[in-house]
């Protein structure tokens, strides 16, 4: 597959819209340049639900914005740390089996909260997904899917603008394409099969947890459900794909830290005590009432999450995926003292021009 994806990317890079049209006719919706999707359409109840999601996801995303910080040194130099948004971003919204307007919301609203100038969506031309993009105020929607969509966004075509960041889940072909262009554009990560792990103790609502596990299975082939408990009767009642009996909650925590699940639900009397001890989970749901489906849609957390153990080092989609930190340097009156410290280091590294650059400023005025 990697070789086939590389060929698609190379063709799109060389031939632009013509290659995108060719691959769409083979693998996608058959859309032709300029790849307009047709009008969006949202049933009233879906629109109302998406409006709640937009409000809540936007509030949480905005809370993640960081202010600029400046560090001033007594020697005279100052460093300002600025956060700046990228100019263009795109959200890949999967829609192979079913439309996913919720993914459109998760990506577009978060990018907008980050301050991105232009936010685009690519995906199947399903009216509900197009309607969700319109409701969010996306700057465009292109009816392009698969590796050809990722390639078009990474390199640009006459119809599809080149972007700085591509986010969103998708098929194995989409994920492989994101991997191959990740040095050209920023990406959020690689989305594998979805998973849910439940740690359940006395007092957990078994009916609610069974519903959550069943919901996870709806994600399709490869989805993983795991139940962890120190009570075998709870494991038997939950009937997850994998039941893990532990002697203690310390053992349960050790297990999930290794597993690093995408979704981790804590239910029962120990839930609140366990929550602060969790480090490696894509999103943590605390209490039997905190069903993971709320996180998929309307509670405000983002459902684009690290999978396959990536929660050890990666975060769910947030404004930082669309922003970068930049240092703004003013040396000022510190030039002499900094040169005295820096010149020997440059000389030790045999970078004479670096040393000369600093010496030149030793006696200069700020």
Phi, psi and omega in degrees: 000321182301320180293319179295319178296319179300322178293320178297314181298315180298319180294316179295320179297322183276322190248351175063228185304324182299318179290319178301314179299318180300311183288328176295324179293331180275316192241346189240219187273351183081013181296151179241158179308140005273022174064035176289140187272349189092172186290148175275159179208127180233123170303151185303319183289326176292317177302315181298318178295318179294327177296322175296315180299316180300315180298312186286317178297320179297319180296316180292317181298315181298327180295343180274357179291143181248148179273158174294147179231145179233134177248121179250133182256150181297335179289341176125343180277159175219146177234120174258128176261113182251142171254126181233141178280156171288165183277319183227141177219157178226146178248122173272118181250107182293149180202031183294306180272316183217158174287146180234074178298334180296324179292325175302313180298311183304318183281310186294313183295321179293319178296319178296319178298329180286346179095015180297136183292315183229130181234124182243160176235138169239144181168182178297148184279051180279132184304325181291321178291319176297318178298321178296319178297319178295319180296323179286341184085030176298153184276352177177157178224127180245128182278065181229140184228178172068195182298328180295328177293315180298317180297317180298320179291326182287323186247342180082146173225181178299328184263327188247121183288147173289136182244171180264333183219138174238128180230163174118155179281184180165186182291174176301325178294320178295315181294321178294321177296318177299319179299317185287335179258006187295343174274350181262322178228163173281147176228163180275334183148191182243122185266118174259195178301145181284155181212155177220128173243135179243128168256113186241134177233183179309138178094354179290146179276103185296320181297317180295318181292322176298322177296320179295317179295321177295321178297321179298323181296338179295342181292348171103193185302134179094346178297143186238132173236134182226133174245135181234132180200159172264013181230114184295329179295327176293316179299318179297321182290327183282324176054049175286170176303321180228125175252129183240112177273134178234152179283333184208167177290334173299319177293322178298316179295319179299321180295312184288334176295327176283318182292323182048065186291157174294308176244133175232123180246130177251124183222142180113185186296334183270358189302309184295324179289328181282328189308312182294347183268355181277131177241326189246083174207144179294314176211137185250127179246120189249119178101149181299332181283346185269067181296141182296335179298328175300321178292331178291338189233297201230351188289332179125335174288163183267139181265000173274101193234157176292139182238174175053041176084000182290349178293352172296331186223352185242159181246160170294163183303132181206178185298334181295337177292343182246008183228158177224149180268132182229133178270136177245116192252134170229116183276316176056225185287357180275001186304315184295311182292324179289324177296319179300326179277325188275327183302312179301325179293314179299319180293324177296332178267004179063033176254081186293326180292325175298315180298317181296322179300319180286321179300321182304330185263357184300324183251008180280156177273148180295000000 
